[in-house]
Amino acid sequence: MESKKVRKGITNAQFNEDNSNIMFTEFAIIAVIIGLVTRSWWWGGGSFVMMSVALFIKPLAIILVVLLSLGWSAVGYVIGAMFSSTQAMIVLAIIGFLAGIGVHTSAMEWAEDLD
């Protein structure tokens, strides 16, 4: 029974690490966009560093998780709009938000495991 718990722990840790890679990819994309909009390496690089640091500070991490998940919700909404259906926009926005919360929460757990 103990080996089953260890295996589950290892599987969960791998899942969290994979999702942290997704989150850091989001950080990179956001940082590039900020850098291009401001035409500044300082703003781009600084935003990446600030988001990375925020992930390790629980109150800031929660805010970051919600904001990034709202971004996934917006993507779902836009995809739903391609179907010219209000129902599709709402449903896909909700699915996007819930999926984002799942991914980002497990990435936050990964950061907590590093402490």
C-alpha positions as CSV (number, residue, x, y, z in Angstrom):
1,M,0.0,0.0,0.0
2,E,2.9,2.4,0.8
3,S,4.3,1.9,-2.7
4,K,1.0,3.0,-4.2
5,K,1.1,6.2,-2.2
6,V,4.6,6.9,-3.4
7,R,3.7,6.3,-7.0
8,K,0.7,8.6,-6.7
9,G,2.9,11.3,-5.2
10,I,5.5,11.0,-8.0
11,T,2.7,11.1,-10.6
12,N,1.2,14.2,-9.0
13,A,4.6,15.9,-8.8
14,Q,5.2,15.2,-12.5
15,F,1.8,16.5,-13.3
16,N,2.4,19.7,-11.3
17,E,5.8,20.2,-13.0
18,D,4.3,19.8,-16.5
19,N,1.7,22.4,-15.6
20,S,4.4,24.7,-14.3
21,N,6.0,24.5,-17.7
22,I,2.7,25.6,-19.3
23,M,2.6,28.6,-16.8
24,F,6.2,29.6,-17.5
25,T,5.4,29.5,-21.2
26,E,2.5,31.9,-20.5
27,F,4.8,34.1,-18.6
28,A,7.2,34.2,-21.6
29,I,4.4,35.0,-24.1
30,I,3.1,37.8,-21.8
31,A,6.6,39.2,-21.3
32,V,7.3,39.2,-25.1
33,I,4.0,41.0,-25.7
34,I,4.8,43.6,-23.0
35,G,8.3,44.0,-24.4
36,L,7.0,44.5,-27.9
37,V,4.2,46.9,-26.9
38,T,6.6,49.0,-24.7
39,R,9.5,48.5,-27.1
40,S,11.6,47.8,-24.0
41,W,13.7,44.8,-23.0
42,W,13.5,46.1,-19.4
43,W,9.7,45.9,-19.3
44,G,9.6,42.5,-21.0
45,G,12.3,40.9,-18.9
46,G,11.1,42.6,-15.7
47,S,7.5,41.4,-16.2
48,F,8.8,37.8,-16.7
49,V,10.9,38.0,-13.5
50,M,8.0,39.6,-11.5
51,M,5.5,36.9,-12.6
52,S,8.0,34.2,-11.7
53,V,8.6,35.7,-8.3
54,A,4.9,36.2,-7.7
55,L,4.4,32.5,-8.2
56,F,6.3,31.8,-5.0
57,I,4.4,34.4,-2.9
58,K,1.1,32.8,-2.0
59,P,-1.2,35.9,-2.1
60,L,0.3,37.1,-5.3
61,A,0.2,33.6,-6.8
62,I,-3.5,33.4,-6.2
63,I,-4.1,36.7,-8.0
64,L,-1.8,35.5,-10.8
65,V,-3.7,32.2,-11.1
66,V,-7.1,34.0,-11.3
67,L,-5.8,36.5,-13.9
68,L,-4.2,33.9,-16.1
69,S,-7.3,31.7,-15.9
70,L,-9.4,34.7,-16.9
71,G,-7.1,34.9,-19.9
72,W,-8.0,31.2,-20.8
73,S,-11.6,32.2,-20.3
74,A,-11.2,35.0,-22.8
75,V,-9.6,32.6,-25.3
76,G,-12.6,30.2,-24.9
77,Y,-15.0,33.1,-25.4
78,V,-13.2,34.1,-28.7
79,I,-13.3,30.5,-29.9
80,G,-17.0,30.4,-29.1
81,A,-17.5,33.6,-31.1
82,M,-16.2,31.8,-34.1
83,F,-19.3,29.6,-34.0
84,S,-21.5,32.7,-33.9
85,S,-23.2,31.4,-30.9
86,T,-23.7,33.1,-27.5
87,Q,-24.1,29.8,-25.9
88,A,-20.8,28.5,-27.3
89,M,-19.1,31.7,-26.1
90,I,-20.4,31.3,-22.6
91,V,-19.8,27.5,-22.3
92,L,-16.3,27.7,-23.8
93,A,-15.4,30.7,-21.6
94,I,-16.4,28.7,-18.5
95,I,-14.6,25.6,-19.7
96,G,-11.5,27.7,-20.4
97,F,-11.6,29.3,-16.9
98,L,-12.0,26.0,-15.1
99,A,-9.2,24.4,-17.2
100,G,-7.0,27.3,-16.5
101,I,-7.7,27.2,-12.7
102,G,-6.8,23.5,-12.8
103,V,-3.5,24.0,-14.6
104,H,-2.5,27.1,-12.7
105,T,-3.4,25.7,-9.3
106,S,-1.2,22.6,-9.9
107,A,1.6,24.9,-11.1
108,M,1.2,26.8,-7.8
109,E,1.4,23.5,-5.9
110,W,4.7,22.8,-7.8
111,A,6.1,26.1,-6.6
112,E,5.0,25.3,-3.0
113,D,6.8,21.9,-3.3
114,L,10.0,23.7,-3.9
115,D,9.9,25.4,-0.5
